[in-house]
Amino acid sequence: MELPNYEIVEPVGPCPEIARIRGAEEHEAQLDGVTCRYLTAGSGPALLLIHGFMGYSFSWRFNIEPLAQQFSLYAVDLPGCGFSQRSDRLKGTLHGDAETLLHFLDYAGIERANVLGTSRGGGVAIALAALAIQRGLGDRIGGLILNAPINPWSGNGRILTRILATAIGGMYVVHVQPRLPFVLERYFRGLYGDPRRIAPGSLEGYEAGFKPAGTFEHLLRIVRSWHRDLALIEESLPTIANIPTLLLWGTKDTAVYYSSAAELHRRLKNSTILLMEGVGHMPYEEMPEEFNRIVCEFLLRGLPRTPMGPLSTVPKLAPLPVSCPHGSAPDRPLASREP
């Protein structure tokens, strides 16, 4: 299936109220010929937030306001996602998105940034750090926090992505999937360790990011580059091996298996692993207070490197009660995490 060539959608359309985030200011930047929407908040060390596949800056709605107390936050809707423009020039690759974000650092005047990426955004973060180092700009990347980053050692989705990359699969992505909202709802619920923690308006907020024309064509481009991107991740790891890195996973992640953290940790010599017991693929939504606290602990105070060994020896953070997923978190240090 050949993708249609279409002009950049101008404008994408106003961002609906449900997609706005309290405490964040909205901006636009011209990056590589595409208008990208991004959010800013707070003051302090720069922290770049990179959303995952089928997401956009809405993913960070429970994190921006709390983290803004410690950091200068930048949350970009990647090209072709959320309320950034779509274009037939976009390749939908990790390398392309990494190039755009490296240019964004220049655009925003960010000399050095910590980077937090989730899922495919974790892959973008890896590619960005490697690209910066390869161009002699390694000092512009501080610490990395990779939440369940896509990687070659998690077998989940390999067959599905190959099927969707075919001509018939492409027709499904572009023409059928947009007509089946219940499939998206089922997929979204499966990303949580406990669906009772899904906050009201979550699904509607993500659906808003799919409405701009050209969205599903761009998702198909991402799918078609998926396996090449996994190879790029593996190739990039030796380059970034010494960057302080936190590998964060939920033990009920069904999208990127947490067992794959072991190989990433082996290759990233300066990495720490934290497992969140009973949590799914998106702890920043499912357990935001705990997630925000972990981010601050790692970037502001540092966490000890995890010794090499089986994942069964890695401490697991006990979950908070389901009844208060978006309330105040108990003030307990990471040192108290339960085995």
JOJO-V885395 format. One record per backbone hydrogen bond with DSSP energy under -1.0 kcal/mol. CO is the residue of the C=O (numbers start at 1). NH is the residue of the N-H. Records with the same first field share a line. If there is no record, write none. Layout:
CO = NH / NH
This chain:
6 = 88
16 = 19
17 = 20
21 = 24
25 = 40
27 = 38
29 = 36
31 = 34
34 = 31
35 = 85
36 = 29
37 = 77
38 = 27
39 = 75
40 = 25
41 = 73
45 = 72
46 = 114
47 = 74
48 = 116
49 = 76
50 = 118
52 = 55
56 = 59
57 = 60
58 = 61
60 = 63 / 64
63 = 67
64 = 68
66 = 69
67 = 70 / 71
68 = 43
72 = 47
73 = 41
74 = 49
75 = 39
78 = 81
81 = 84
85 = 80
87 = 90
93 = 97
94 = 98
95 = 99
96 = 100
97 = 101
98 = 102
99 = 103
100 = 104
101 = 105
102 = 106
103 = 107
104 = 108
105 = 110
113 = 142
114 = 48
115 = 145
116 = 50
117 = 147
118 = 121
119 = 123 / 150
120 = 124
121 = 125
122 = 126
123 = 127
124 = 128
125 = 129
126 = 130
127 = 131
128 = 132
129 = 133
130 = 134
131 = 135
132 = 137
133 = 136
137 = 140
138 = 141
140 = 113
143 = 115
144 = 246
145 = 117
146 = 248
147 = 119
151 = 154
155 = 158
157 = 161
158 = 162
159 = 163
160 = 164
161 = 165
163 = 166
166 = 170
167 = 171
168 = 172
169 = 173
170 = 174
171 = 175
172 = 176 / 177
176 = 179
177 = 180
180 = 183 / 184
181 = 185
182 = 186
183 = 187
184 = 188
185 = 189
186 = 190
188 = 191
189 = 192
191 = 281
194 = 197
195 = 198
199 = 202
201 = 205
202 = 206
203 = 207
204 = 208
207 = 210
212 = 215
214 = 218
215 = 219
216 = 220
217 = 221
218 = 222
219 = 223
220 = 224
221 = 225
223 = 226
225 = 229
226 = 230
227 = 231
228 = 232
229 = 233
230 = 234
231 = 235
232 = 236
233 = 237
236 = 240
240 = 243
241 = 270
244 = 144
245 = 272
246 = 146
247 = 274
248 = 148
249 = 276
250 = 253
257 = 260
258 = 261
259 = 262
260 = 264
261 = 265
262 = 266
263 = 267
264 = 268
267 = 269
268 = 271
270 = 245
271 = 306
272 = 247
274 = 249
275 = 317
276 = 251 / 279
279 = 252
282 = 285 / 286
283 = 287
287 = 291
288 = 292
289 = 293
290 = 294
291 = 295
292 = 296
293 = 297
294 = 298
295 = 299
296 = 300
297 = 301 / 302
310 = 313
311 = 314
315 = 275
317 = 277
321 = 324
324 = 327
330 = 332
333 = 336
334 = 337
338 = 316
